[in-house]
Amino acid sequence: MTSSDEQNRGNLKPIPDTKDAVAVALHQAKEVDRAPKVVAAGRGTTAEQILEIAFAQGIKVREDADLAQLLSAVDEDSEIPLDAFAAVAEILVYLYRANGKAPPGHDQSQKSSGQRSENIQELADVLAAKWRQDNGAKE
């Protein structure tokens, strides 16, 4: 799929027709100091149901097999692991921008790719620091 196709379709992709499909749904609370949580995860038929619900609700879907595998091992209603913060931060920055908003604490006029990378890294760092604090780890 070309990037213009993705823009026209809202970055939604067809439901995979495979029993090996993996899908994970995340929820990011409005307060920026909490890490996103896995709210649903599944394989095969369950993955297809998660995707069907997302498509029906107009929720943007991102295909990332490695990230889906990592997050599918996380218990539901648990925060994402530290290893996933950078990838999830990239998705969150994309979603904020797609919805015409800037990530919390960022000026919407910052649009260069260099600034985008800095925003993603900064958001990942904030999430990681909060996770370490909540889990008793030292920075």
RALIN-V460425 format. One record per backbone hydrogen bond with DSSP energy under -1.0 kcal/mol. CO is the residue of the C=O (numbers start at 1). NH is the residue of the N-H. Records with the same first field share a line. If there is no record, write none. Layout:
CO: NH + NH
This chain:
2: 6
3: 7
4: 8
5: 9
6: 11
16: 18
21: 44
23: 42
25: 39 + 40
27: 37
31: 34
36: 80
37: 27
38: 77
40: 25
42: 23
43: 46
44: 48
45: 49
46: 50
47: 51
48: 52
49: 53
50: 54
51: 55
52: 56
53: 57
54: 59
55: 58
64: 68
65: 69
66: 70
67: 71
68: 72
71: 74
75: 78
78: 38
81: 84
82: 85
84: 88
85: 89
86: 90
87: 91
88: 92
89: 93
90: 94
91: 95
92: 96
93: 97
94: 98
95: 99
96: 101
97: 100
103: 106
107: 110
109: 111
112: 116
113: 117
114: 118
115: 119
116: 120
117: 121
118: 122
119: 123
120: 124
121: 125
122: 126
123: 127
124: 128
125: 129
126: 130
127: 131
128: 132
129: 133
130: 134
131: 135
132: 137
133: 136
